[in-house]
Amino acid sequence: MKWHHVQENWPAFFDAITDRWPKADESDLEDIDGDQRAFIVYIAELTAQETAEAAQEIRDWLTGELPSDVVMDPRHDDHSISLSKKFMPEGEDEFDDDARFGDDTNEDR
């Protein structure tokens, strides 16, 4: 993942951050507000490392997958629905109500 994913979804990353750095405090994270430099300094202080070491630790952490809390955040619904278009049959709009296509009826029950 890239830092912009973290920055754009900062509060959704709190659980992932505290999983990785258990001493991290949510109120401190709120104050950082997605600022990468401030986060590096914070992690360096939290872990008693040099900033270069903390920056490398964060880069290693960024090589992981997006946490499910971030992926499932409701703010991503429209984006996820939009990405589903490539799997839709021709003539069906990804934002259309499914009932229009017959798969939400009680006929099969």
Sine and cosine of phi, psi and omega as CSV:
sin_phi,cos_phi,sin_psi,cos_psi,sin_omega,cos_omega
0.00,0.00,0.33,-0.95,-0.02,-1.00
-0.96,-0.29,0.36,-0.93,-0.03,-1.00
-0.86,0.50,-0.56,0.83,-0.03,-1.00
-0.88,0.48,-0.49,0.87,0.10,-0.99
-0.89,0.46,-0.67,0.74,0.00,-1.00
-0.92,0.39,-0.76,0.65,-0.06,-1.00
-0.88,0.48,-0.69,0.72,-0.04,-1.00
-0.94,0.35,-0.40,0.92,-0.08,-1.00
-0.82,-0.57,0.55,0.84,-0.16,-0.99
-0.71,0.71,-0.83,0.56,-0.04,-1.00
-0.87,0.49,-0.52,0.85,0.00,-1.00
-0.94,0.35,-0.30,0.95,0.01,-1.00
-1.00,0.01,-0.11,0.99,-0.07,-1.00
-0.82,0.58,-0.72,0.70,0.00,-1.00
-0.89,0.46,-0.68,0.74,0.00,-1.00
-0.91,0.42,-0.61,0.79,0.01,-1.00
-0.93,0.38,-0.72,0.69,-0.02,-1.00
-0.95,0.31,-0.40,0.92,0.14,-0.99
-0.92,0.40,-0.67,0.74,-0.03,-1.00
-0.98,0.22,-0.65,0.76,0.00,-1.00
-0.83,-0.56,1.00,0.10,-0.11,-0.99
-0.85,0.53,-0.40,0.92,0.00,-1.00
-0.99,0.17,-0.14,0.99,-0.01,-1.00
-0.90,0.43,0.66,-0.75,-0.04,-1.00
-0.96,-0.28,0.73,-0.68,-0.06,-1.00
-0.87,0.49,-0.61,0.80,0.01,-1.00
-0.93,0.38,-0.57,0.82,0.09,-1.00
-0.91,0.41,-0.65,0.76,0.02,-1.00
-0.90,0.44,-0.62,0.78,0.05,-1.00
-0.87,0.49,-0.65,0.76,0.02,-1.00
-0.91,0.41,-0.56,0.83,0.00,-1.00
-0.93,0.38,-0.59,0.81,0.11,-0.99
0.78,0.62,0.65,0.76,0.09,-1.00
0.99,0.13,0.06,1.00,0.01,-1.00
-0.96,0.28,0.91,-0.42,-0.10,-1.00
-0.88,0.48,-0.72,0.70,-0.01,-1.00
-0.89,0.46,-0.69,0.72,0.02,-1.00
-0.90,0.44,-0.60,0.80,0.02,-1.00
-0.92,0.39,-0.65,0.76,0.04,-1.00
-0.88,0.48,-0.74,0.67,0.02,-1.00
-0.88,0.48,-0.66,0.75,-0.01,-1.00
-0.89,0.46,-0.73,0.68,0.00,-1.00
-0.91,0.41,-0.62,0.79,0.05,-1.00
-0.87,0.50,-0.72,0.69,0.02,-1.00
-0.92,0.39,-0.65,0.76,-0.03,-1.00
-0.89,0.45,-0.60,0.80,-0.09,-1.00
-0.96,-0.27,0.09,1.00,-0.01,-1.00
0.82,0.57,0.75,0.66,0.02,-1.00
-0.88,-0.48,0.21,-0.98,0.19,-0.98
-0.96,0.29,0.41,-0.91,-0.02,-1.00
-0.89,0.46,-0.55,0.83,0.02,-1.00
-0.90,0.43,-0.63,0.78,0.02,-1.00
-0.93,0.36,-0.66,0.75,0.04,-1.00
-0.90,0.43,-0.65,0.76,0.03,-1.00
-0.88,0.48,-0.65,0.76,0.03,-1.00
-0.92,0.40,-0.64,0.77,0.04,-1.00
-0.88,0.47,-0.65,0.76,0.03,-1.00
-0.93,0.38,-0.65,0.76,0.06,-1.00
-0.87,0.50,-0.66,0.75,0.05,-1.00
-0.89,0.46,-0.66,0.75,0.03,-1.00
-0.89,0.45,-0.61,0.80,-0.01,-1.00
-0.93,0.36,-0.27,0.96,0.02,-1.00
-0.96,0.27,-0.17,0.98,0.02,-1.00
-0.98,0.22,-0.01,-1.00,0.01,-1.00
-0.98,0.17,0.35,-0.94,0.12,-0.99
-0.89,0.46,0.75,-0.66,0.03,-1.00
-0.88,0.47,0.52,-0.85,-0.03,-1.00
-0.87,0.49,-0.51,0.86,0.05,-1.00
-0.86,0.51,-0.57,0.82,0.00,-1.00
-0.97,0.22,-0.72,0.69,-0.02,-1.00
-0.88,0.48,-0.63,0.78,-0.07,-1.00
-1.00,0.03,0.00,1.00,0.01,-1.00
-0.86,0.51,0.75,-0.66,-0.05,-1.00
-0.83,0.56,-0.42,0.91,0.02,-1.00
-0.91,0.42,-0.27,0.96,-0.01,-1.00
-1.00,-0.09,-0.05,1.00,-0.07,-1.00
-0.84,0.55,-0.78,0.63,-0.03,-1.00
-0.87,0.49,-0.66,0.76,0.01,-1.00
-0.90,0.43,-0.69,0.72,0.00,-1.00
-0.91,0.42,-0.66,0.75,0.03,-1.00
-0.90,0.44,-0.68,0.74,0.01,-1.00
-0.87,0.49,-0.64,0.77,0.03,-1.00
-0.92,0.40,-0.40,0.92,-0.02,-1.00
-0.95,0.32,-0.20,0.98,-0.04,-1.00
-0.81,0.59,-0.59,0.81,-0.04,-1.00
-0.92,0.40,-0.24,0.97,0.01,-1.00
-0.97,-0.24,0.05,1.00,-0.08,-1.00
-1.00,-0.04,0.59,-0.81,0.08,-1.00
-0.92,0.39,0.42,-0.91,-0.01,-1.00
-0.86,0.50,0.69,-0.73,0.01,-1.00
1.00,-0.07,-0.22,0.97,0.03,-1.00
-0.99,-0.17,0.75,-0.67,0.03,-1.00
-1.00,-0.08,0.70,-0.72,-0.06,-1.00
-0.89,0.46,-0.34,0.94,0.00,-1.00
-0.99,-0.16,-0.01,1.00,0.02,-1.00
-0.94,0.35,0.43,-0.90,0.07,-1.00
-0.94,0.35,0.76,-0.65,-0.02,-1.00
-0.87,0.49,-0.47,0.88,-0.04,-1.00
-0.85,0.52,-0.50,0.87,0.00,-1.00
-0.89,0.46,-0.39,0.92,-0.06,-1.00
-0.98,-0.22,0.12,0.99,0.16,-0.99
1.00,0.07,-0.02,1.00,-0.04,-1.00
-1.00,-0.07,0.10,1.00,0.06,-1.00
-0.90,-0.44,0.33,0.94,-0.03,-1.00
-1.00,-0.08,0.19,-0.98,0.02,-1.00
-1.00,-0.06,0.10,1.00,-0.07,-1.00
-0.87,0.50,-0.56,0.83,-0.06,-1.00
-1.00,0.07,-0.03,1.00,-0.07,-1.00
-1.00,-0.04,0.00,0.00,0.00,0.00
